[in-house]
Amino acid sequence: MNDAMSHRGPDGEGFWEASPDDAGWGVMLAHRRLSILDLTNAAAQPMVDPTAGNVVVLNGEIYNFVELRKQLISAGHEFRSTGDTAVMLRALCADGRRALKTLRGMFAFAFWNVQDRSLLIARDPLGIKPLYIAHNADPRGNWSIAFASEVRAILASGLLGTPKLNPLAAASIVWNGFMVAPQTAVQQIESVMPGELRIYDSRGAEKDREKYWVPVQPNRARPLTKTNWRTCYKNRCTYIWRATVPLGVFLSGGVDSSAVANLAQKTAGSRINTLP
């Protein structure tokens, strides 16, 4: 499964396996690394929290990790890594699912709690980062769930045998021109919805499911002004312009990418690379 996603993370790979319970059930986590923040081994994944022993694998980026890090340090927490994964892991260890509402970014992650042997998986509010999950149709089978950032990784596991086309997905493409989530092209594989979290026990049984984020209804009594919009846009662009490695901007020729490039150049300390 990890090899099937090597193109998503060419800078490294990691594996972690939980101690099995009395019946032999547990969780195995794997990760392909694309180094953006903290290029040292301290930011390697799967990442184990040195205090609680909990483990996380993250795909994406937590934009407000600097602010969250300062809050956690002021509360007495310590960090070995300067990256965002360690901040998210510590926040999850401290506050559990409640920490999700403090995260700003694009992400899909899996968090294993060693104390209650539960698995929390979640996807960012707008669904920028993908997250797919498959359930074993045989309740007496020797595996329960498999999840990954790509369908091809789940298929590479061989757990589904011969993949079967999902007729609902095929009908959706014919009727709508796209697949309606949570359906995927393969039977038994579904997409975790944007802004959704799920919690499973160590045997893969779903314990809880929550829509932790919903769009805020516009306040028509206080319409968004040009000044407020510019401030919000600038703040968000400042958040995403954080990396240990050089970053660039893809220009589509539209107003949005041009505005991002303009603000990035104003906030960056060096010349910004742009690509068509």
Secondary structure as GFF3:
##gff-version 3
##sequence-region A 1 276
A	DSSP	three_ten_helix	3	8	.	.	.	ID=ss1
A	DSSP	beta_strand	12	17	.	.	.	ID=ss2
A	DSSP	beta_strand	28	33	.	.	.	ID=ss3
A	DSSP	three_ten_helix	41	43	.	.	.	ID=ss4
A	DSSP	beta_strand	47	48	.	.	.	ID=ss5
A	DSSP	beta_strand	55	62	.	.	.	ID=ss6
A	DSSP	alpha_helix	65	74	.	.	.	ID=ss7
A	DSSP	alpha_helix	84	95	.	.	.	ID=ss8
A	DSSP	three_ten_helix	96	102	.	.	.	ID=ss9
A	DSSP	beta_strand	105	113	.	.	.	ID=ss10
A	DSSP	beta_strand	118	123	.	.	.	ID=ss11
A	DSSP	beta_strand	132	135	.	.	.	ID=ss12
A	DSSP	beta_strand	145	148	.	.	.	ID=ss13
A	DSSP	alpha_helix	151	156	.	.	.	ID=ss14
A	DSSP	alpha_helix	167	176	.	.	.	ID=ss15
A	DSSP	beta_strand	189	191	.	.	.	ID=ss16
A	DSSP	beta_strand	196	201	.	.	.	ID=ss17
A	DSSP	beta_strand	206	211	.	.	.	ID=ss18
A	DSSP	alpha_helix	226	240	.	.	.	ID=ss19
A	DSSP	beta_strand	248	250	.	.	.	ID=ss20
A	DSSP	alpha_helix	255	267	.	.	.	ID=ss21
A	DSSP	beta_strand	273	275	.	.	.	ID=ss22
###
